[in-house]
Amino acid sequence: MTTPQRPSPDYVPERFWEERYATLDLTRSGHRDLPEAYNRWLYRRKQAVLRRSLRAAGFDPAGKRVMEIGVGTGVYVDFWKRLGVSAITGLDISSAAIEFLRRQHPGHDFLKCDVTEPDAQGACGSDFDLVTALDVLYHVVDDTRLERALRNVRAALRPQGLFAIHDQFLHRATEHRGYIRWRSLEDWQRLLAANGFEIVSRTPIFFSMIQTNDCATPRGAARMESLWGRLQPWMVRFPSLLGATGYALDTVLGRVLKEGPSMELMLVRRGAS
């Protein structure tokens, strides 16, 4: 198992993402160790879980206003369009990503904005029905900045609006891994409650399609890490086949299992006050 580390002093978020988005494709916003064809299946799974969870929460995106934090390469923009949202506002700290999306999707708002900064609240607007931070907030390695981001999200949402988060929500202590901070479920519960949110649902996304990081026992973690080491070369060699197979397997497992060993989607609601 990986030994937890302190946040890297060399991690400067804006510089990191400008360099990563020097090329804009799914491997830059998704799993950088796997081909673009495999990443398409990963995003397809994420979107299926998001759509299903929103439906279970009684949320119909049609006609709604959505703000996406860390919009990146814009992989969710067409998803929201298909669901009939009335307006999309995308935020990112990368100028390259924002300039690209403005060209690709005229008619929607894309803003260079760091949601962890104090002035973000006024810059991004308010009265959104849904805000998303999909594979974003574990890159906010400082808890003070994360709390500021949560306050800004709360201000951007209408009362009873929903906030969707992708993260690990570890069933063990929070871990620091350089430019990533995997927070425990307990820490997330505390942070959300302290900033005016209540948890609606928590749904596992992946079981087999990416690495597992939240196994029940060290022995189970070692076995899953070994399995991943054997499978990854085949994912690189046959990305469409292995992506489709993993998608089908994780879809079945997601119907019957309430806890997973990897990424999860949490829906939270802004309180009325």
N, C-alpha and C positions, 0 to 999 in steps of 0.2 A: 504494500500500500504506500501511497505517496505521503511523505512527511509534510505536515502543514508548515507554511512559511509566512513570514511577515510580508506586508505589502512592499513591493519593490519601490525604492526611492527613484528609480529610473523611469517609472511608468508615468508618463504625461499623457492623459487621455486624448487631447486634441491632436497631438503629434502622432500618437499611436494610430488613430483612425484615419488621419490624412494619409499616412504611409500605407496603411492596409487598403484604403480605397483608391490608391493610385491606379489600380485596375478594378473595374466594377463588374463583378459577376457573383454567382451564388456561393462560390467558395470563400469569398471575402466576408459576406454577411452570415454565412452558414458554417459548416464544419470544414475547416481549411485543410484537413488531412484526407478528405475524400473528394472524388470527382464531382463536377457540376451535375452530371446525370443522377448520381446518388443523392445529392443535395435536393434535387427536385422532389424526390420521394420523401425526404425528411420534412420539407416544407408542406408537402401534401398531407402528411400525418399531423403536423402541427395545426394546419388549418382545419382539418376534420375535427380535431379535439376542440378547437376554439369554437367552431360553428355549433357543435353538439352541446358544449357547456353553456353558450349563450342561450341556446334554445331551452335548455333545462332551467335556466334562470328566468325564463319568461321575457327575454330581450330579443326583439326583432330589429335587426340593423336597418331595415328599410326606412328611409326618411330621416335617419339619425345623423348627428354630428359626431365625428370620430377624430380624435387626436392620437397620433402614433409617435411615441418617443423612440428615438434611434431608428428612424425610418430606413436608413442604410440604402440598399440597392432598390428599394421600393417593391419588394416581392409581395407585400400584402396589399398594395394599392389596387391592383386589378381584382383581388379577392373582395375588397370592400365595394368596389364598383359593381361587381356581379351581385352582391347582396343588396344593392340599391341604396347605399347611404347617400345623404344629401350633400355632405361636405366632408372633405378630408384635409386635416392639417398635419403635416409631417415635420418633425423636428430632428435635427442631427447636428453634431458638432463638426462634421466634415463638410467643408466648402465644396469639395468635389462631388460628394453625394447629393447635396442640395442643388447644385447647378445642373447635374445630370437629370434629376427628377423634375425640375422646372421645365426642362426641354421635353421630357417624355410625357408629362401629364399636365399640360396647361389647363387652367380652370380650377386647380386645387392649390392650396397654399403650402409651400415648403420653406421652412425658416431655419437658418443657422442659429441654433440656440442650445445652450447647455442647461438642462432642467435642474441641475444642482446649484445654479447660481441664484442669488437673491432677486435679480431683475427679470428672471424667466417668467414670473407670474404675469407681469404686464405685457410681455412680448408675445406670448402664445395665445392669449385670448381666454375666454371663459364660457361657461354654460354648455360644455360638451356632455353628450350622453354617455360616451365611452372613451376612456383613455387606455392605451395599451403600452406596455414596456415588455416586449417579447425578446428574450435573450439579451437584455440590456443591463438590468440593475446589478447583476453580479460583477459587472465591470466598474461599478461605483464602489471602490474599496474602502472609502472613508465613511464611517457611520454618520458623522455630522453632515456630510454632503448628501447622504442618502435621506436623512430626515428632512433636509431642506427640499429635496426632490419630492418627497411624499407630501409636504405642505403645499408645494407648487401644484402638484397633481390635484390635491383636494380643492384648491382654489379654482382650478380650471374646470372641475366637474360641477354639473348641476346637482342639487340635493338628490340623493338616492341614485346618482349616476354610478356606473360600473368602472372598475379599474382591473385590467387583465395583466398578469405578471407570469413570465416564464422563469423558473429558477429550479434549484435542486431541493430546497427546503429540507436540509439534512436532518436525520433522526439521531444526530450526534452533534458534538460541539462545532461551532463555526470554524472554518479553515481558511487561511490566507495562502493564495497561490500566485504571488506576483501581481499580474494585472487582473486577477480574478479573486473574488472573495465569496466562497460558498457559505452562506449563512444557514444556521440551524432553523428548523421550523419554529422552535421556541423563540429565537431572536426575532424572526419575522412576525410572529404573533404579537410580541411585545411592541415592536416598532409600528405595526399597523394600528393597533389599539390606541397607542399614545398619540397618533396623528389623525384620529377621527375616522378610521375605517373598520368595517366589520366583515369577516370572511364569509363568503357565500358558498364557495365550493373549492375543492382541491382535487385535481384529476391527473393521474399519470399519463404521460405522453408516450415515452419510449420504454420498451422492455429489452429489445434485441438490436435495434437499429443503430444505436451509438453506445459508447462506453457506459458501464454502470459505475456509480459512485456512491451509492447509498444502500449497500447490502447489509443484511441483518447481522452477519458475522464476518470476522476477518477471513475465515476459511472460504466462505461464499464469495467474498470479494476477490480473493486470489484465484478462485476457479473462473469467475467471470472475466477477470483480467487476462487469464490464459486463453480463454475462449475467444476474446476480442483479438488477441494477438494472432490467432490462427485465421480468423475470419477477415480481418482488415485487408490483407493482400488480395483476397478474392473480391471484396467490395470494390477495390481499385481496378481489378482486371475486368469484372463483369458488373459494372455499377447499376445498370438498368434491371438486370435479372435479380441481383441481390437486394436492390432497393424495393422492387415489387414484392419479393418474398418476405422481406422484413416488414414491409407495410401491412401485408395481409396478416402476418403473425401478430404484430403489435395491435392491430385492430381487434382481433379475436381476444387477446389477453386483456385489452383495455375494457372489454365488455364485462369481464368477470372479476377482475382484480381491482381493488380499491387503493392499493399502495403499489408503487413501482420503485425500481432501483436507480432511476435516472431523472431526467427532466420532467417537471410537472407544470400544469397550468393552474394558477390560483385566480379566482374571481373574487374581488372584494367590492364592497359598496360604501360609498360615502354616506356618512350619517346625515340626518336631516338638519341638525343644528349647525 
